[in-house]
Amino acid sequence: MEANRVAFVAGFISMLSLLIIFDFSRGGLAFSSSQVVQSKPNNNLQPKPNNNLPGKEETKLSTTPAISSDKLLGGLLSPNIDEQLCHSRYKSYQYRQKSPFTLSPYLTKKLRKYEAYHKKCGPGSRLYKKAMKQLKSGHNYENSQCKYVIWFPCNGLGNRMLTLASTFLYALLTNRVLLTNMGKESENLFCEPFPGSSWILPPDFPYNQPHKLHIEAPESYVNMLKRGAFAYHANASSLPAYVYLHLEQFSLRMQNNIFCEEDQKMLSKFNWMLLKSDSYFAPAFFLMPSYQEELKRMFPEKESVFHHLGRYLYHPTNEVWGRIERYYNAYLAHADEKIGLQVRIFREKPIKFEVMYDQIMRCTNQVKFLPEMTHSEPPMRNSSTNTKHKAILITSLYAGYYERIRAIYYDNPTLNGEVVSVYQPSHEEEQQTEAQNHNQKALAEIYLLSFCDQMTITAWSTFGYVAHSFAGIKPWILMRPDWDKEVAEVPCIKSTTVEPCLHSPPLLECRGKGTDAAHLLPYVRHCEDVGFGIKLYDS
């Protein structure tokens, strides 16, 4: 009898312990008086794991209706990659809203054709070995079966994702195989996107020297033209073994005038092309008559370019996806509405904390993107009343915005009685582009932002561009003050397109001096946050 009593007490204590652990695994406390759930920042972006770890049987991710049942995103993705090798590839659709864009059957066909081409000419293939032998000979060759564009990284993760997608579009347009030099800081970020082959540049590539790739490099296309290394009418066999394109923004303009018909015809003769950029230069191809018909067939909805290409190319590795999934399930899955707020402070023009916080509050008072508050306590509610739960996800290098916004919802009840949760996955204090763990956290936060139902981002931020374009959302943009002012006159503006902004449009000297790219086509206009930049719109 005594033994049974002891066993009962032990079992009760064990069950109580499990309940306590479960309660605290959510990372917060609920306050009925102010209708807020709080969560402290988690610098490791790894909350306590739940039972939905990769490889285990999963429960439903959220109480909200299913977002999509199409793992292949309507045919955008190929089914020929093992899900166990890349969980995120066929699971991301469960977390995001359904795409607002219709996928072009022509783009689907184009991607399948490219995948076969990449497999035929990619690293390790017979044709790749043949092309490498020709490259090492120091000469270009006519009628090569395979042509290549090799992408080299520049600047932060958002810049890299935008410019790599632009390079892939260039590969599709010019029938080239895309290979990437990710760098050690970007290793273990993304899964291989192309079935049966790799997009990673093999380490024995003879010109794998990123430090030599700069605007003054003698191998650059512009510099070779200037010194007469070749002429526009030159035969392919008389050209150097490779050409280098430097598309980094310089004085907020792309100095290399390669977006002209004559230049593109010349560049098409090179079998090997090296490319380094920090810009989303995809919109520039829409300005070229020779590519417009092809682009129209691929993207009948102009705003969908990065949305489709980004969802096709970028799938976090299982390690990064594990962080994303655990955080989402622990903190965001229970919310009826998820609101993303991305705050970026630039070193070139730093904005004081109080000034930026005041701008966020001015914006939310103007457009109500955060739940409204009241200073009077709401009447007592019946516990059976269905209370709406909103989660605010803040991504920033600094903890101050999270702390302040969390505090105001702790101190004040919401006007409509919603329960509000405020979360920030990490606060690194400074950007660490060369650190792999920092980039993994950044990628995880881009994905978590892209799972939000609405979003506010910071002007000029490529991090924010990637997140809202993944989501297919037109965000509110926190405007940047004029260079001679400390405070932005207009706190925020609604973006009229899902597309990212090209900060540094090409000079287009071939169209005549002073040509404004935003005036050439009805679906190319200036950006809301970068007045001289250009974006794609659905006219």
N, C-alpha and C positions, 0 to 999 in steps of 0.2 A: 504493500500500500504506500509506504514511504517512498519506495523507488518510483512508483507511478507519479506521485506528487512532484518529486524532483524533476522527472522527465518533462512533466507538464510546464513547470516554471521555466526550465531551460528552453523549451520550445517557444514559450511566450516571449522570453527575452530575445531570442534569436529573431523572431518575427518583428518585434519592436525595433530592433537594430536595423533590419532591412528597410522598414518604413522610414526610419530617420535618414538612412543613407539615400533612399530614393528621393526624399523631400529636398535634401541639400544638394543632390546632383543637378537640380535645376538652377542652382547658383543664385537664388534670390529669395525674397520675402514678399508676401502680398499684404498690401495695406488697404483695407476697405474704406478708410476715411478719405484717402486721397486718390484711390483707384489707380495705384501704380505698383508695378512689380519691378524691383531693382536687381541689377546684376553688376558685379564688379568686373572691370576689364580683365581679360585673361591673356596675359602676354605670350603664353605659349600656344594660343589658338587651339588648345586641346582640353575641352571640358572632360569631366569624368565620363568614360565610355558607357554607353547603354547596350542593350541587347541587339541593336541594329548594326553591328559591325559588319564590314564587308566579308562575304563568304558565309554568313549565317542567314537563316530564314528571316525575312524582313516583314515587319508589320506595316500597316498603312502609314505613310509619312505625315499625313496631316488630316484633320477632320474636314477640310475643305474638299469640294468635289474634285475628281481626277482632272488634272490639267490636260493630259494628252495620253493616248494609248499607243502612239506611234513611235517606237524606239528609233526608227530610221529617219525621223523628221521628214516624213513624206517622200522619202527616196533620196534625200540629201546625202545620207551616209550609206556606205557600202556595208552589207552584212558579213563581209568576208574577213573580219577581225575577231578573234576569240574574246568574248566578254570578260573572261577571267584575267586576261592580260591588261585590260583597261576598263575597269568598272564604270567609270564616268561616261564613257562613249555612248552607252546605251541606257544610262540611268538619269542623265541630266534633265531629260524631258519631263520627268516626274516632278521636278521642283519649279519649273518655270511656267509662266503663262503661255498659252498657245501662240505661235508666231502670227503676227498680224499680216504677214505677207504670203502670197501664193508662190510656191516654188515652180520655176519654169522647167518644163520637161526637157527643154534644150540644155539648161544648165546641168541637170541630172545626167543626161547623155554625155555632156562634155566632161564631167568629172569621172565617169566610168571609163571613158576613152583615155583620159589623162592617167588614171591609175594603171591601166594596161601598159601605157607608154613608159611610165615610171618604173614599172616592174621589169620591162624589157631593157631599159637603159640605165637603171639604177645601180648603186654600188654592188660589186660582186658579179654582175652580169658580164657576159662575153663582150657585149658592145661597150660597156663602161671601160673595160680593160683596154679595148681597142682605142677608144677616145682618149684615155689617159696616155697611151703610148704616143699618140699624135700630139698631145699637149706638151709632153716632155721633149718632143723633137724641136720645139721652139717655133713651129710654123702652124698656120691655120690651114684647113683642108676644105676643098669644095665637096658639096653633096654628102656631107656627113649624115649618117642615119640618126644620130642623137646630138642634141644641143643642150647646153646647161646654163643655168643662172645660179650662182652661189651667193647666198645671203650672209652678210656679216653683221653682228649686232652693234647697236649704238644707243647710248643713254638708257633710261629706265624701262621697266617691264611694259608699261602701257605703250611707250613709243615703239618698242620692239614688236609687240603684237600687231600694232597697226601697220608698221612698215613691212613686216613679214607677210601679212595678208595681201598687201599691195604688190609685193614681189611675186606672190603666188598668182595673182591675177595677171601679172605681166607674163608669167610662164604659160598660163592658159592661152593668152592672146598670141604669143609668139612661138608656141610649140617647143618649149624648153622644159627640161627636167629641173625641178627645184631641189637644191641641196642646201643645208644650213650648217653654219658654224655657230653652235649654240653658246660655246664658252662654258667653263666649269661652273660659273655662277648660275647658269640656266639648265644644268644637268638635272635630271629627275623632276622636271616640271611638267612636260607634255608627253603624252603617248605618241607613238608613231601613227601618223594619220593615213598613210597609204598602205593598203594590204599587199603583202608579199614582198615588200622592199623597205628600205630605210631612207629617211630624208636627211640623215646625219652625214656630213662630209667626212670621208675616211681620213684618219690621221696622217696618212702618207701623201696627202695632196701637196704638190710641190710649192704652191704659192699661198700656203696657209699662214700668213703673217699679218694679222689684223693691224698691228702697229704701223705698218707701212702704207695702209690704206687711208689716205687723207686727201684734202682738196688739192694739194700741190703734187701729188704722186705723179711721176712721169708716165705711168701706164694709163692714167685716166683718159677717157675719150676726148674731153675738151682739150687737155694739154697735148695729146697726140695730134689733134687737128691743128692746134696753134703752131706747133713746130714742124708741120708738114710731114708727119710720119706716114700718112697715107692721104689719098684724095677720095672724094665721094664716089668717083667712078672706078675705084680700084677693084680688081678681082679678088675673090675670097682667098685664093692661094697665095697672094702677095701680102696678106695682112699678118700682123703679129699673132702669136699663139692665143692671146686672150685680150680682152678689153675690160677696163674698170670704170664703173659708174659711181660717182660720189654724189649722192642725193641728200646730203645733210643740209638742213636749212642754214643759211648763212646770211646774216643781216635780214632775217625773216623773208628771204627769197631763195628759191632754188636757182643757183647761178648757172648750173649746167642746162643749156637749152636743148635737151634731148627730146622734148615733146613736140617735135616738128617732123613732117613726113620724110624729108630728106635724111634727117638723122636716123630715123627708125629703119629706113631702107639700108642705111650703112651698117647699123648695129646688127641687123639680121644676118649679115655675112659672117659674123664671128660665131664660132662653135662654142667657145667658152666665155662667159661673162661673169665678172665679180661685181657685186653690188653692196654698197653700204649706205644706210639711210637712217634717219630718225623721224621720218615724216609719213603721214598717211597720203601717199601720192596717187592712190587709185583714182580720185576724181579727175586728175590731169589727163588720163587716157580718154575720158569722155569728150575732151576738147579736140581730139584728133579725128578727122573725117575717116581715115582708113580703119579705125576700130569701132566706129559708132554703130554700124549695123550689127556686128557681132555682139557688142555690149547690150544692145537693145534686145536681142534674142535671149541672152543670158539673164538679163535683169530688166524685164519689162517694167518693174517697179524700181525706180532708181534709188530709193531710200534703202533698199534691201541688200546693198552690196556687201558691206562689212558684216551685217547681220547673218547672211548666209555663209560667207566665206569664213567668218570667225567660228560659227557653230560647226562648220565642217572641219576646220583645221585643228582647233584647240580643245584637247581633252586632257584634263589633269591626270597625272599618274596616280596609281592606287594609293601611294603614300599621301599625296596632297588631297586626293578625293576623300580619304579617310578623315582628314581634318575637317573638310567641308561638311561631310555627312554627319559627323558627330556633333559639330557645332549647331548645324541646322536642326537636328532632331532634339538636341538638348534645350535650345533657346527659341527657335523660330517656328517650329512646326505647329505649335498650338495656337498661333495667332490667326485671327480672321483676316487681318490686313497687315502687310509688312511694308514699312516706309524706310527707304534708304536715304541717308544723308552723308555725302562725301565732302570732306573739307581738306583742301590742299593749300598750303602756304608756300609761295615760291621765294627762293633766295634772292632772285633778281629784283623783286619788289616785295619785301616782307610786309605783311599787314599785322598790326598789333592785335593781340588776342581780343581785347575788349571791343575793338573796332569790328573785327570779323564776327564776334558773337552778336553784337548789336545788329549787324547786317542780316544774320540768320533770323533774328527775331523780327526785324522789319519785314523780311520776306514772308515769314510765316503769318504775320499779322495781315499782310497784304493778300496772300493767296491761300492761306489756311492749309499749308501742306503738312503741318503738325497738328495733332488734336488740340482743340481750343480748351482753355482753362477758365475757371471762375474762382473768385475769392470766397464764395459762400459754400458751405457744406451742402451737398445734395440731400434730399429726403431719404430716409431709410428705405431700402429696396427689399422686396421679397426675394429670398434666396433662390427661388425657382425662376426668377426673371433671367432671360437670356441676355447677358451683358457682353457687348462686343469687346474683343481683345485686340489691341493694336500693338505691334512691336516696332520700335524705332531702332534701326541698325545704323550705327555711326562708324565710318571708317576715316581715320585720321592718324597722322604720326604723333599727335598730341592727345593727352587724356583730358585736357581742360574742357573741351566742348561737351564731351560725354558727362563729366562731373557736373557741369552747370545745368545741362538739359535734364539729367536725371534728377537733380535737386528740385527743379521747378515743378516736376510732376510729383515729387514726394511731398512738397509743401502745399500744392494746390490741387483740388479735385478737377476733373475734366467737366466741361460744360454739359456734355451728353452722357456722362456717367461711364465712359469707356474705361476699361482697364488698360493701362499703358505700360509697356515694358521698354526699357532702354538698355541697349547692349553695345559694347565695343569690343571686338575680338582681340585687338592688340594696339599698342602705342609704342612705336619704335623710337620716337623722338627725332630721328633723322633718317633720310633715305640712304640705304646701303646697297646700291645697285650691284656691287661685286660680291655680295654675300648670298650664298645659295639659300640658306634658311630664311633670310629676309624676303627673297623673291618667292619662296614657297608660301609664306604668309600673305604676301601681296596678291598672288594668284588666287589663293583661297578667298580673300576678301573681295576680289573682283567678282568671283563666282557667287558669293553670298549676296552681294549687292544686286547681281543680275537676277536673283530669285525674288526680289522685292516687287510689289505691285505698283509702286510709284517711287520716284527718285528725284533728289535734288543734288546736283553736282557743282563743282567749282569750275569757273571759266578757265579755259586754256588747259585743263587737266586731261591728259591722254588716258590716265587711269579711269576717270569718270566716263570718258567717251566709250571705252571698251565695255564697261559694265552696262551702260544704258543701251548700247547697240546690241549686245548679247540678248538683253531682255526684250528688245523691240519696243522700248519706251521712249517717248519724247519727254525729256526731263525739264525741270526748272533749273536754270543756270544762275548761280551766284556770281554776279558780274564783278569784274575787276575794276578798281578805281583807275581813272586816267593817270598817266604817268606823273603829272604835276599835282595830283591830289592824293589825300590819304583815305578818303571815304568815297565809296561808290555812290553816285547820285541816284541810280536806280538799283535797288537791292537785288532783284532777280528778274529774269525774262524766261518765258516758256520757249523751248526749242520747237521749231516748226518742222523738224525732220529727225529721223532716227539716226541718220548718218553722222559719223565723226567729221571734224573740221580739218581741212588741210591748211595749216598755219602759213605755209610758205609756198604760194602758188608759183608756177613757172613764169618766167619773164615773157615767153612767147614772142621773141624778137622776130621770128619768121612771119608773124602776122602784122608786123609794123610796130614801131615804138609806141609805148603808152597803151598797148592793148590791155583792157581789163577783162580777165578771164570770166568774171561774173556777168559780163554783158554779151557773151557769145552765144549762149544757149538758154532757153527758158528754164531748164532744170538745173542750172548751175548758178548759185547766188552766193552772196557774202554771208559769213557766219555771224550769228548773234553776238558771240563773245569775242571774236577776233575780226575786227572790221575789214581788214584787208585779206583775210582768209576766204576760202571757198568751200561750199558744201553741195552735195547732191540733194535735190528735192524732187518730189513727184508733182510736176506742174499741173 
